[in-house]
Each structure stands twice: as C-alpha cells, then as structure tokens.
Amino acid sequence: MTHINHSSYHTLSLPKRLALAVSLTLCCSAYANTPEQITHQQILLNEQRQAVLNQSLMTSPSVQVDVAAFEPVAKMDSIHTNSQDSHDDLPCFTINQIAYAPLDVKDKTDLRQFSFALTPLTHGKRSVLGQCLNINDIHRIVRDVQNHLIERGFATTRVFIGDQNLSGGQLVLTLVPGIIGQIKADTLSSPKPIYTVYTDPTGLPANFKTALPFKAYDVLNIRQLETALENLKRVPSSDATFAIMPSETGKVGASDVLIKYAASKKVRGSFSLDDSGSKTTGKYQGSATLSFDNPTWHNDLLYLTYSRDLGNRINKNEYTNKTDKGGSKNYGLGYVLPIKNTVFHANASHYTYHQTVAGVNQDYLYSGDSDNISLNASHLVHRDAKSKTWLNLGSFTKSQKSHIDDTQIDVQRRKISGWTAGIRHDIRLGQSQLNTDVSIQRGTGAFNALTPPESLFNEGTARTPIYKLNLNFATPIKINDNYQAGYQANLKAQYTQEALVPSERMSIGGRYSVRGFDGERTLSGDIGAILRQDVSFPIKQSNHSLYLALDAGSIAMQNKEQDNLLLGHTLVGGAIGIKGQIKPLRLNYDFFAGHPIRQPKYFGDQDWVGGMSLGVGF
C-alpha cells in the first residue's frame, strides 16, 4: 500500500489530489463533508456508541447498609455547660481530657484509629472539655461516641464506662474493638441455579481472596463488607449477601462473618439493533456481545463485542445525483478486575469504515480505521454511610488512518497517547444521588505518538492539559402518595487553553449528546458543555416508562479563526420516548422522537428525528 507524501502527491489522479486539497483547506469547516470530516465524524460516532455499550456491560453495583444508631443521638445542648445549672441534682466533675483504654491491657489493637469519634466532643464549639459533667452527661457522651463509631461502620465495636476516679479531670472510655472471628461462606442455600463454586485450601470460594478487603481478626467495619459485596456482585450473574453472627472463637469482641454467595452463569450473550449509525456507512447497526463471568475466579469480567452495519445502507449523493455505498465494522474487548479496594479496567477496540463516493467519471472508495486502547485503575480512598470517593488513574492511545482507494493519506494519519488522572465522589442526599467526576487528560509522546499536522499552524494539539467534568444527578419526583416520577441530569464539560486536534474536541448534536438532531452534522469545539435531562414516568409500576428529554450543548474554539468558521455554538433539542423491558423475552427496548429547539442558521435539522434500539440477552 502506498502513502501520500510530497514526492508522490503529483502522481495521484486529479480527483484524488482535489479530495486531499479539500480535506486540508476545509477541515475546520462545520458544513463541508470533506474526507477529513468524514473520518472525524465516523470515528466520533463509533466512540460514542462503543462507550455506551461498554457502560452497559461493565456493571457498577452499589451496596449501602443502614445500621441503626445505638440510641437516638443526643443533642450536645443536653450536656450542660459551666454557665448552666445542671438539670439533674447530681454531683459533677470538671473534665479536661477524654481518652480510650482497652478492656484487656494485653490487647494490641491500635485505639488511635477510633480517635475520630472523640473529635466532636474535644474540639470546636461543641467541645465538652473544661465543663462540669455529671453521670447523665457522661452517659450521653458514651452514646454519642458509640454512634460516631457506628456511622463510620464500626458496628460491633463497643464503648462503656469502667470504674475510675474522675477527680483528676480525665474521663476514660473503655473500648472493646469489634473484630472478625471467622469468615464463613454459604454457597448452597441460594434459590438461584448455581454452578459449582471452586474453593481454595481454606474452604472459602477462591474469588473471596481478592474480593474481601479484610481478613480474620481485623477490626470489623460495615463499609469494608459493603466493598466486598460490590466486588462479588460486579459479575452480573453472581449475587452475595452477608450476616454478622456470634463468634465461635470465644474471643472478646469477636463476630463471625457469613457470606452467602451464588453464581448462576459462566457465559452470557446479547444481540442488539439500533439506528444510531451514519447514513454514509450504515444507519442501522447490529451488535453481538459475549461475556465470560469470573473466568479466572477473581470476580473478573471479560467481554467481546462485534458491531457492524446491516446491509450497507445506500444513499443518494446530493451533488452528483448518484448513489454512495458504505459500511462499518467494530471489534471490541474489555476486561474488569476488582482487587480489594481497587478496580482495574482495560478496553480495546478496532473500527473500520468505507464509503464509495460517486464521482462524475468514476467512483472512489474512501475508507479508514481506528484503534483505541485504554487502561484505568480506580482506588477507593474513602467510604461512609452516604458517600464514596475514588482516585482514578489511566493511560490511553488512539490511532487512525484514512485511504482513498488503495492510497493512504499521510496527512490524515493520527496517533496520540497520554494519561488521565482524576477524583470521583458519589454521595447520597436523602433520596437523591449525586456523582461527580473531575479529571485531567494530557497527551504525551509515549507509544510512538505522532505530532499532528495541525500543530504546525497552531490549529490543534493533543498534548495540552484538558480539564473535564462529568456530573450525574438523580432524584424522585413525588406526584402523589401512590405515584412518583424520576428526574435524571448529566452535565459534561471540558476546558483547555489551547486548540485541540479534532479527536479530542467536544461535539454536540445527536442521540449521544444533544437529542433532537440526527447526528449527521455536529458542532465541535475545544471547550464546551453538554446538559442532558430526562423525566421518566413509570407505567403502572411496570418495567416500562414514558420519558421526556431536554438537552442543551455549547462549544467554542480557542483559535479565533477556527471559531469564526463555525456555523454556531449552541444546540438545544428535546425528545419524547418510551423504554422498558419485556422480562419473559429478556428484551430491552427504547423508542423516541426528537426535535430541534435551537440551532444555528443553515445547520439543516428542521424535522422530527426518530430513534430506536432493541436488545435481547441470553
């Protein structure tokens, strides 16, 4: 296969030279269907489709266990201060220090890990230090400390008051750490059909070793048990619950943990059909996935995907009045491995497309391919009863090539590599859920990354920092006592100080960004934001719901000359649809119709846009 360079350019036929010239001079135009734009549009659409598919395959279970307080939390106002008279006719003692002491002096547990429960009582405006406290006040302190421990997940750790002399101003709280005596497994009592669970020499299922972030004789924490269940449930065909039982070890403070675990399948599959493709390479797309659950007995998930156009959609070329034929294929592979408090993700995909463009005297085959590889790790650094926080780190590489007939266009060859880092925080706000992901992406020269030609003209780079925000919010909407709707919002934004190469820009217009547009034409920019909103209305407590959508997006280019070439900067669109699941058939569906609300002049989308997707699993 030949490559276009300066010496070989003049050997090309005139139509190919014209095509190349157009791709170079109009690559930043928002309205010319140049080869450069065909490449960018096809690859962007495939990346969006693959991202949605990966998200549906990589389940992220969330387990939250509510533990009842030891007693209703006493208000600090109930503990009198020196300026108040005691409500109880009891002697009081001035307390200047509060500390823990073990029940058994031989206990080597580090009690400093529980110091957080004392902080609200010893620091700040609500500190009780220096106050004269009677026995009832001290009991309230014990209850507060106990509930602070429970809130942090130390549900079996106990605090009480031992015999002591308070005249010295020190209050000593006896603390008995709640530890894990034995870890037991029940793999036989599940009502689900199960396959034989492989056990290690300890008698536990082999996948417990990497799933459990704790071991026997560790301090028991409910939050760690939640993490363990999430790891076990990360494989969709597995299920797990736990129970805390009196320990058979006889050790003071010990409790046994019983985990009920069942796995119903080893291999799953699915087929799907949708009309999310491009008219030039196939509007209707079919996908097949094959998932292998727990292939190495580490709660891991391996999945393979294959997507292609269905029948090579034939389209009329509005300029030549002839037909253009096209097609596309995508191969994907993903792997997920949770190890204690860290989850590793690996994804790879290979995408090819082709379009036969009818010229005046002959037809030309315009084609391209792209490869994406990414590796990511998410480490859980904080967890409490209402929130979780992860630190994320990853690397990526992307490459793409384009051809006219059998000739590669070197100027359209791209390869970028880089790293990403970020923090994610999920929090439950009453009945609402807010997930926030903030990250930075930066390109490097790793993996033989190429310098893009845009950088020569200050029109694009892949190595400048890109700051990204992804925010998800969900909350119920109470209509009456018997019915509630649901509201979901997703905000994506990115910012950078320099012009970016096309593959790293934010694009708006289409079902994956701003609904109401067919996606055949988009606006893209270096900086921008997209807000997607849905209000869903369940149909009679069934698995079906109607929904309304309202989306908006805005973009801009850092290079003013490029920005002036855009048709506009903002799109607003809406949609109405119905989606749900027919359980007996294991069929998922989504049908919608969208319409533009605001768009630039000459952008072109004026009518209603329909969309559908169907999926069946086995």
WOTA-V294194 format. One record per pair of residues at least 6 apart in sequence whose ideal C-beta (glycine too) atoms are under 7 Angstrom apart, sorted by the first residue. I is the first residue (numbers start at 1). GAP is how many residues later the second one is. D is the distance in whole Angstrom. If there is no record, write none. Layout:
i & gap & d
I & GAP & D
I & GAP & D
This chain:
i & gap & d
1 & 405 & 6
1 & 407 & 6
2 & 6 & 7
2 & 405 & 5
2 & 406 & 7
3 & 405 & 5
3 & 407 & 5
4 & 16 & 7
4 & 403 & 6
4 & 404 & 7
4 & 405 & 5
4 & 406 & 5
4 & 407 & 7
5 & 405 & 6
9 & 8 & 7
12 & 395 & 7
15 & 344 & 6
15 & 349 & 7
16 & 388 & 5
16 & 391 & 7
19 & 16 & 6
19 & 385 & 6
20 & 389 & 6
22 & 12 & 5
23 & 11 & 5
23 & 12 & 4
23 & 13 & 4
23 & 389 & 7
24 & 387 & 6
26 & 6 & 4
26 & 8 & 5
27 & 7 & 6
27 & 9 & 4
28 & 431 & 7
28 & 534 & 5
28 & 537 & 5
29 & 536 & 6
30 & 493 & 6
30 & 535 & 7
30 & 536 & 5
30 & 537 & 4
31 & 536 & 6
31 & 571 & 7
35 & 331 & 6
35 & 367 & 6
36 & 376 & 6
38 & 242 & 7
38 & 317 & 7
38 & 328 & 6
39 & 329 & 5
39 & 361 & 7
39 & 363 & 5
39 & 373 & 6
40 & 462 & 4
41 & 237 & 7
42 & 236 & 6
42 & 239 & 6
42 & 286 & 7
42 & 311 & 5
42 & 326 & 7
43 & 308 & 7
43 & 327 & 5
43 & 357 & 6
43 & 460 & 7
44 & 463 & 6
45 & 233 & 6
45 & 474 & 7
46 & 284 & 6
46 & 305 & 5
48 & 464 & 4
49 & 227 & 6
50 & 280 & 6
50 & 282 & 6
50 & 299 & 6
52 & 460 & 7
53 & 234 & 7
53 & 252 & 6
54 & 280 & 6
54 & 293 & 6
57 & 232 & 6
57 & 234 & 7
57 & 246 & 5
57 & 277 & 6
58 & 276 & 7
58 & 278 & 6
59 & 175 & 6
59 & 177 & 5
61 & 169 & 5
61 & 172 & 4
61 & 173 & 6
62 & 168 & 7
63 & 163 & 4
63 & 166 & 5
63 & 167 & 5
64 & 162 & 7
65 & 157 & 5
65 & 161 & 6
67 & 83 & 5
67 & 88 & 5
67 & 155 & 6
69 & 78 & 5
69 & 81 & 6
70 & 73 & 6
70 & 76 & 4
70 & 77 & 5
70 & 80 & 6
71 & 72 & 5
73 & 71 & 7
73 & 74 & 5
74 & 66 & 4
74 & 69 & 6
74 & 70 & 6
76 & 50 & 5
78 & 62 & 6
79 & 49 & 6
79 & 54 & 7
79 & 58 & 5
79 & 61 & 6
80 & 6 & 5
80 & 7 & 7
80 & 57 & 7
81 & 50 & 5
82 & 49 & 6
82 & 50 & 6
86 & 6 & 6
86 & 48 & 6
88 & 46 & 6
88 & 48 & 5
90 & 44 & 4
90 & 45 & 6
90 & 46 & 7
91 & 43 & 6
92 & 40 & 4
92 & 41 & 6
92 & 42 & 4
93 & 39 & 7
93 & 40 & 6
93 & 73 & 4
93 & 74 & 7
94 & 36 & 7
94 & 37 & 7
94 & 38 & 5
94 & 75 & 6
95 & 33 & 7
95 & 34 & 6
95 & 36 & 7
95 & 38 & 5
95 & 74 & 6
95 & 76 & 5
96 & 33 & 6
96 & 34 & 6
96 & 73 & 4
97 & 72 & 6
97 & 73 & 5
98 & 20 & 6
98 & 23 & 6
98 & 24 & 6
98 & 73 & 5
98 & 75 & 7
99 & 71 & 7
99 & 73 & 6
100 & 11 & 4
100 & 14 & 6
100 & 73 & 6
100 & 75 & 5
101 & 71 & 5
101 & 73 & 6
102 & 7 & 7
102 & 9 & 7
102 & 73 & 7
103 & 71 & 6
103 & 73 & 5
103 & 149 & 7
104 & 148 & 7
109 & 68 & 5
109 & 110 & 7
111 & 64 & 6
114 & 35 & 6
114 & 43 & 7
114 & 61 & 6
116 & 32 & 7
116 & 36 & 7
117 & 28 & 5
117 & 31 & 4
117 & 32 & 5
118 & 27 & 6
120 & 6 & 6
120 & 28 & 7
121 & 6 & 7
121 & 7 & 5
121 & 20 & 6
121 & 23 & 7
122 & 7 & 6
128 & 13 & 7
138 & 23 & 6
138 & 33 & 7
142 & 17 & 6
142 & 18 & 7
142 & 19 & 6
142 & 31 & 7
145 & 14 & 5
145 & 28 & 6
146 & 13 & 5
149 & 8 & 5
149 & 10 & 7
151 & 233 & 7
151 & 234 & 6
152 & 232 & 6
153 & 68 & 4
153 & 69 & 4
153 & 70 & 4
154 & 24 & 6
154 & 65 & 7
154 & 67 & 6
155 & 23 & 7
155 & 67 & 5
156 & 22 & 3
156 & 64 & 5
156 & 88 & 7
156 & 99 & 5
157 & 18 & 7
157 & 19 & 7
157 & 20 & 5
157 & 21 & 4
158 & 18 & 5
158 & 20 & 7
159 & 14 & 5
159 & 16 & 5
160 & 14 & 5
161 & 12 & 7
162 & 10 & 7
162 & 12 & 4
164 & 8 & 5
176 & 76 & 6
176 & 77 & 5
177 & 42 & 5
177 & 76 & 6
178 & 41 & 7
178 & 42 & 5
178 & 75 & 5
178 & 77 & 6
179 & 38 & 6
179 & 39 & 7
179 & 40 & 6
179 & 41 & 6
179 & 74 & 6
179 & 75 & 5
180 & 34 & 6
180 & 36 & 6
180 & 37 & 6
180 & 38 & 5
180 & 40 & 5
180 & 75 & 7
180 & 77 & 6
181 & 35 & 7
181 & 66 & 3
181 & 67 & 7
181 & 68 & 4
181 & 70 & 6
181 & 73 & 4
181 & 74 & 6
181 & 75 & 5
182 & 34 & 6
182 & 65 & 7
182 & 66 & 7
182 & 67 & 6
182 & 74 & 5
183 & 21 & 7
183 & 33 & 6
183 & 74 & 5
184 & 72 & 6
184 & 73 & 7
184 & 74 & 5
185 & 19 & 5
185 & 20 & 6
185 & 23 & 7
185 & 74 & 5
185 & 76 & 6
186 & 72 & 6
186 & 74 & 5
187 & 7 & 7
187 & 10 & 4
187 & 18 & 6
187 & 74 & 5
187 & 75 & 7
189 & 71 & 6
190 & 49 & 7
190 & 70 & 7
190 & 72 & 3
192 & 47 & 7
192 & 70 & 5
192 & 72 & 5
193 & 71 & 5
194 & 68 & 5
194 & 69 & 6
194 & 70 & 6
195 & 68 & 6
195 & 71 & 6
197 & 8 & 5
197 & 64 & 7
197 & 66 & 7
198 & 7 & 7
198 & 8 & 5
198 & 99 & 6
199 & 6 & 6
199 & 7 & 6
200 & 6 & 5
200 & 9 & 7
205 & 56 & 6
206 & 91 & 4
207 & 87 & 6
207 & 90 & 5
207 & 91 & 6
207 & 92 & 5
210 & 88 & 5
210 & 89 & 7
210 & 129 & 5
210 & 130 & 7
211 & 17 & 5
211 & 20 & 4
211 & 21 & 5
211 & 88 & 5
211 & 127 & 7
212 & 16 & 5
213 & 11 & 5
213 & 14 & 5
213 & 15 & 6
213 & 127 & 4
213 & 128 & 5
214 & 10 & 5
220 & 35 & 6
223 & 160 & 4
223 & 161 & 7
225 & 17 & 5
225 & 32 & 7
227 & 114 & 6
227 & 153 & 6
227 & 156 & 7
229 & 11 & 5
229 & 13 & 6
231 & 68 & 5
231 & 107 & 4
232 & 6 & 6
232 & 8 & 4
232 & 29 & 6
232 & 67 & 6
233 & 6 & 6
233 & 7 & 6
234 & 65 & 6
234 & 67 & 7
234 & 102 & 7
234 & 104 & 5
235 & 58 & 4
235 & 59 & 5
235 & 64 & 6
235 & 66 & 6
236 & 57 & 7
237 & 26 & 6
237 & 27 & 5
237 & 28 & 4
237 & 31 & 6
237 & 56 & 5
238 & 24 & 7
238 & 25 & 4
238 & 55 & 7
238 & 56 & 7
239 & 23 & 5
240 & 19 & 6
240 & 20 & 7
240 & 21 & 5
241 & 19 & 5
242 & 15 & 6
242 & 16 & 7
242 & 17 & 5
243 & 15 & 5
244 & 11 & 5
244 & 13 & 6
245 & 10 & 7
245 & 11 & 5
245 & 13 & 6
246 & 9 & 7
247 & 7 & 4
247 & 8 & 5
247 & 9 & 5
248 & 8 & 6
263 & 31 & 6
265 & 28 & 6
266 & 26 & 7
266 & 27 & 6
267 & 25 & 6
268 & 23 & 5
268 & 25 & 7
268 & 349 & 7
269 & 20 & 6
269 & 21 & 5
269 & 349 & 5
270 & 19 & 5
270 & 345 & 6
270 & 346 & 6
270 & 347 & 4
271 & 17 & 5
271 & 345 & 6
272 & 15 & 5
272 & 341 & 7
272 & 342 & 6
272 & 343 & 4
273 & 11 & 7
273 & 13 & 5
273 & 341 & 5
274 & 11 & 6
274 & 338 & 6
274 & 339 & 4
275 & 8 & 5
275 & 9 & 5
275 & 336 & 6
275 & 337 & 6
276 & 9 & 6
276 & 235 & 6
277 & 6 & 5
277 & 7 & 6
277 & 8 & 4
277 & 32 & 6
277 & 51 & 7
278 & 242 & 7
279 & 34 & 6
279 & 36 & 5
279 & 241 & 6
280 & 35 & 6
280 & 44 & 7
280 & 46 & 5
280 & 75 & 5
281 & 28 & 6
281 & 45 & 4
281 & 46 & 6
281 & 47 & 4
281 & 72 & 5
281 & 74 & 6
282 & 27 & 2
282 & 28 & 7
282 & 30 & 6
282 & 31 & 5
282 & 44 & 6
282 & 45 & 6
282 & 46 & 6
283 & 30 & 5
284 & 25 & 7
284 & 26 & 4
284 & 29 & 7
285 & 22 & 6
285 & 24 & 6
285 & 25 & 7
286 & 21 & 7
286 & 22 & 6
286 & 24 & 5
287 & 18 & 6
287 & 19 & 7
287 & 20 & 4
288 & 18 & 5
289 & 14 & 6
289 & 15 & 7
289 & 16 & 5
290 & 13 & 7
290 & 14 & 5
291 & 10 & 6
291 & 12 & 4
292 & 10 & 4
293 & 8 & 6
294 & 6 & 6
295 & 7 & 5
298 & 39 & 6
299 & 39 & 5
300 & 35 & 7
300 & 36 & 6
300 & 37 & 4
301 & 35 & 4
302 & 33 & 5
303 & 31 & 5
304 & 29 & 6
305 & 27 & 4
306 & 25 & 6
307 & 23 & 4
308 & 20 & 7
308 & 21 & 4
309 & 18 & 5
309 & 19 & 5
312 & 13 & 6
312 & 14 & 6
312 & 15 & 5
313 & 13 & 7
314 & 9 & 5
314 & 11 & 6
315 & 8 & 7
315 & 9 & 5
316 & 7 & 6
317 & 6 & 7
317 & 7 & 5
317 & 41 & 5
320 & 38 & 5
320 & 39 & 7
320 & 40 & 6
322 & 36 & 3
323 & 35 & 6
324 & 31 & 6
324 & 32 & 6
324 & 33 & 6
324 & 34 & 6
325 & 31 & 4
326 & 27 & 7
326 & 28 & 6
326 & 29 & 4
326 & 30 & 7
327 & 26 & 7
327 & 27 & 6
328 & 24 & 7
328 & 25 & 4
329 & 23 & 5
330 & 19 & 6
330 & 21 & 5
331 & 18 & 7
331 & 19 & 5
332 & 17 & 4
333 & 15 & 5
334 & 12 & 7
334 & 13 & 5
335 & 11 & 5
336 & 7 & 7
336 & 9 & 6
337 & 7 & 5
341 & 38 & 6
341 & 39 & 4
342 & 35 & 6
342 & 36 & 7
342 & 37 & 5
343 & 35 & 5
344 & 33 & 5
345 & 31 & 4
346 & 29 & 5
347 & 27 & 5
348 & 24 & 7
348 & 25 & 5
349 & 23 & 5
350 & 19 & 7
350 & 21 & 5
351 & 18 & 6
351 & 19 & 5
352 & 17 & 4
353 & 14 & 6
353 & 15 & 6
354 & 11 & 6
354 & 13 & 4
355 & 11 & 5
356 & 7 & 5
356 & 9 & 6
357 & 6 & 7
357 & 7 & 5
357 & 9 & 6
364 & 40 & 6
364 & 41 & 6
365 & 40 & 5
366 & 38 & 6
367 & 36 & 5
368 & 32 & 6
368 & 33 & 6
368 & 34 & 4
368 & 35 & 7
369 & 31 & 7
369 & 32 & 6
370 & 28 & 7
370 & 29 & 7
370 & 30 & 4
371 & 28 & 5
372 & 26 & 5
373 & 23 & 7
373 & 24 & 5
374 & 20 & 6
374 & 22 & 4
375 & 19 & 6
375 & 20 & 5
376 & 16 & 7
376 & 18 & 4
377 & 16 & 5
377 & 17 & 7
378 & 12 & 5
378 & 14 & 5
379 & 11 & 6
379 & 12 & 5
380 & 8 & 6
380 & 10 & 6
381 & 8 & 5
381 & 9 & 7
381 & 10 & 5
382 & 6 & 7
382 & 7 & 4
386 & 41 & 6
386 & 42 & 5
387 & 38 & 7
387 & 39 & 6
387 & 40 & 4
387 & 41 & 7
388 & 38 & 5
389 & 34 & 7
389 & 36 & 5
390 & 34 & 5
391 & 32 & 6
392 & 29 & 7
392 & 30 & 5
392 & 31 & 7
392 & 32 & 6
392 & 47 & 7
393 & 28 & 5
394 & 25 & 7
394 & 26 & 4
395 & 24 & 5
396 & 21 & 7
396 & 22 & 6
396 & 24 & 7
397 & 20 & 4
397 & 50 & 5
398 & 18 & 5
398 & 105 & 6
399 & 15 & 6
399 & 16 & 4
400 & 14 & 5
401 & 7 & 6
401 & 12 & 5
402 & 7 & 5
402 & 10 & 4
403 & 6 & 7
411 & 42 & 6
413 & 37 & 7
414 & 36 & 7
414 & 38 & 6
414 & 87 & 7
414 & 89 & 7
415 & 33 & 7
415 & 34 & 5
415 & 35 & 4
416 & 27 & 5
416 & 33 & 5
416 & 46 & 4
416 & 85 & 7
416 & 87 & 7
417 & 26 & 7
417 & 27 & 6
417 & 29 & 4
417 & 30 & 4
417 & 32 & 4
418 & 23 & 6
418 & 24 & 5
418 & 25 & 4
418 & 26 & 5
419 & 23 & 6
419 & 25 & 7
420 & 19 & 6
420 & 20 & 7
420 & 21 & 5
421 & 18 & 7
421 & 19 & 6
422 & 15 & 6
422 & 16 & 6
422 & 17 & 3
422 & 18 & 7
423 & 15 & 6
424 & 12 & 7
424 & 13 & 4
425 & 11 & 5
426 & 9 & 5
427 & 7 & 5
431 & 44 & 6
431 & 45 & 6
432 & 41 & 7
432 & 42 & 7
432 & 43 & 4
433 & 41 & 5
434 & 39 & 5
435 & 37 & 4
436 & 35 & 5
437 & 33 & 4
438 & 31 & 6
439 & 29 & 5
440 & 25 & 6
440 & 27 & 6
441 & 25 & 4
441 & 27 & 7
442 & 21 & 7
442 & 23 & 5
443 & 6 & 7
443 & 19 & 4
443 & 20 & 4
444 & 19 & 7
452 & 8 & 6
452 & 9 & 7
452 & 10 & 6
452 & 49 & 5
454 & 6 & 3
454 & 47 & 6
455 & 6 & 5
458 & 41 & 7
458 & 101 & 7
459 & 40 & 6
459 & 100 & 6
459 & 103 & 6
460 & 39 & 5
460 & 40 & 6
460 & 41 & 4
461 & 37 & 6
461 & 38 & 7
461 & 39 & 7
461 & 40 & 7
462 & 39 & 5
462 & 42 & 6
464 & 32 & 6
464 & 33 & 7
464 & 34 & 4
465 & 31 & 7
466 & 28 & 6
466 & 30 & 5
466 & 38 & 6
467 & 27 & 7
467 & 28 & 5
467 & 29 & 7
468 & 26 & 5
469 & 22 & 7
469 & 23 & 7
469 & 24 & 4
470 & 22 & 5
471 & 20 & 4
472 & 18 & 5
473 & 16 & 5
474 & 12 & 7
474 & 13 & 7
474 & 14 & 5
475 & 12 & 5
476 & 8 & 5
476 & 10 & 6
477 & 7 & 6
477 & 8 & 4
477 & 9 & 7
477 & 10 & 5
478 & 6 & 5
479 & 6 & 6
485 & 50 & 6
485 & 51 & 6
485 & 52 & 5
486 & 50 & 5
487 & 48 & 5
488 & 46 & 5
489 & 42 & 7
489 & 43 & 7
489 & 44 & 5
490 & 42 & 5
491 & 38 & 7
491 & 40 & 5
492 & 37 & 7
492 & 38 & 5
493 & 35 & 7
493 & 36 & 4
494 & 12 & 5
494 & 33 & 6
494 & 34 & 6
495 & 32 & 5
496 & 30 & 5
496 & 31 & 6
496 & 62 & 7
497 & 61 & 7
498 & 60 & 6
499 & 27 & 6
499 & 58 & 7
499 & 59 & 5
499 & 60 & 4
499 & 63 & 7
500 & 26 & 5
502 & 22 & 7
505 & 19 & 4
505 & 20 & 6
505 & 21 & 6
506 & 18 & 7
506 & 19 & 6
506 & 22 & 4
506 & 49 & 6
507 & 6 & 6
507 & 15 & 5
507 & 16 & 7
507 & 17 & 4
508 & 6 & 5
508 & 14 & 6
508 & 15 & 5
508 & 20 & 7
508 & 22 & 6
508 & 45 & 3
508 & 47 & 6
508 & 63 & 5
509 & 8 & 4
509 & 10 & 6
509 & 12 & 6
509 & 13 & 4
509 & 14 & 6
509 & 62 & 6
510 & 7 & 6
510 & 8 & 7
510 & 9 & 3
510 & 12 & 6
511 & 8 & 6
511 & 100 & 6
513 & 17 & 5
513 & 40 & 6
514 & 16 & 7
514 & 37 & 4
514 & 38 & 7
514 & 39 & 4
514 & 57 & 5
514 & 59 & 5
515 & 34 & 5
515 & 36 & 5
515 & 58 & 5
515 & 60 & 4
515 & 79 & 5
516 & 35 & 7
516 & 57 & 2
516 & 58 & 5
516 & 59 & 6
516 & 78 & 4
516 & 79 & 5
516 & 80 & 5
516 & 81 & 6
516 & 93 & 6
517 & 54 & 7
517 & 56 & 6
517 & 79 & 6
517 & 88 & 5
517 & 92 & 6
518 & 87 & 6
518 & 91 & 5
521 & 82 & 7
521 & 83 & 6
523 & 32 & 6
523 & 43 & 6
523 & 44 & 7
523 & 45 & 6
523 & 46 & 7
523 & 48 & 6
524 & 31 & 6
525 & 30 & 3
525 & 31 & 5
525 & 32 & 5
526 & 31 & 5
526 & 32 & 5
527 & 28 & 7
527 & 29 & 5
527 & 31 & 7
528 & 25 & 7
528 & 26 & 6
528 & 27 & 3
528 & 28 & 7
529 & 24 & 7
529 & 25 & 6
530 & 23 & 4
531 & 20 & 7
531 & 21 & 5
532 & 19 & 5
533 & 16 & 7
533 & 17 & 5
533 & 18 & 7
534 & 13 & 5
534 & 15 & 5
535 & 12 & 6
535 & 13 & 5
536 & 9 & 5
536 & 11 & 4
537 & 8 & 6
537 & 9 & 5
537 & 10 & 7
538 & 7 & 5
539 & 6 & 6
539 & 7 & 7
543 & 37 & 5
543 & 38 & 4
543 & 40 & 6
544 & 34 & 7
544 & 36 & 3
545 & 34 & 6
545 & 35 & 6
546 & 32 & 5
547 & 30 & 6
547 & 32 & 7
548 & 28 & 6
549 & 25 & 6
549 & 26 & 4
550 & 24 & 5
551 & 22 & 5
552 & 20 & 5
553 & 18 & 5
554 & 15 & 6
554 & 16 & 5
555 & 14 & 6
556 & 7 & 6
556 & 13 & 6
557 & 6 & 4
557 & 9 & 7
567 & 33 & 4
567 & 35 & 6
567 & 36 & 6
568 & 32 & 3
568 & 35 & 7
570 & 28 & 6
571 & 27 & 7
571 & 28 & 6
572 & 25 & 4
572 & 26 & 4
573 & 21 & 6
573 & 22 & 7
573 & 23 & 5
573 & 24 & 6
574 & 20 & 6
574 & 21 & 6
574 & 23 & 6
575 & 17 & 5
575 & 18 & 7
575 & 19 & 4
576 & 16 & 7
576 & 17 & 6
577 & 13 & 6
577 & 14 & 6
577 & 15 & 3
577 & 16 & 7
578 & 13 & 6
579 & 10 & 6
579 & 11 & 4
580 & 9 & 6
581 & 6 & 7
581 & 7 & 5
585 & 31 & 7
586 & 30 & 6
586 & 31 & 5
586 & 32 & 7
587 & 27 & 7
587 & 29 & 5
588 & 27 & 4
589 & 25 & 5
590 & 22 & 7
590 & 23 & 5
591 & 21 & 5
592 & 19 & 5
593 & 15 & 5
593 & 16 & 7
593 & 17 & 5
594 & 14 & 7
594 & 15 & 5
595 & 13 & 5
596 & 9 & 5
596 & 10 & 7
599 & 6 & 6
